[in-house]
Structures are given as structure tokens and as C-alpha cells.
């Protein structure tokens, strides 16, 4: 008869692996479902956040001039 010894480190590692696997499956499935919905046109793709920011040419020029000095 063989007896196995599981120390606390192994138990923590097993629990961590289970939690990581569940989190990975949830995040992967969320991304996959989003791509399927966009493909089927059920939901709109989210716009880029930075498209809403208005930057004027004068702001860019004044920034580049202040960097040179």
C-alpha cells in the first residue's frame, strides 16, 4: 500500500491553478462572445476612447516648441 504526502504548498498550488483556470476560461469566453456578437452584428463595436479627444494643431505646435527650448 502506498501513501501520498501532500504538504500545504502543494495544496495552495492546486487551488491557485484551479482559480487561474476558471479566471482564464471566463475572460476568454467573454472576449469570444464579444467577437461573435460583433460578427453577427448583435452589438456595435466600441469606439476608440481617444477619438473623442479634440487636439488642435496649435496645441501640438506649442508643445513641440516648448520641448525644443
Secondary structure, DSSP 4 states (H G I P E B T S, - for coil): -------HHHHHHHHHHHHHHHHHHHHHHHHHHHHHHHHTTSSPPPPPGGGG----HHHHHHHHHHHH-
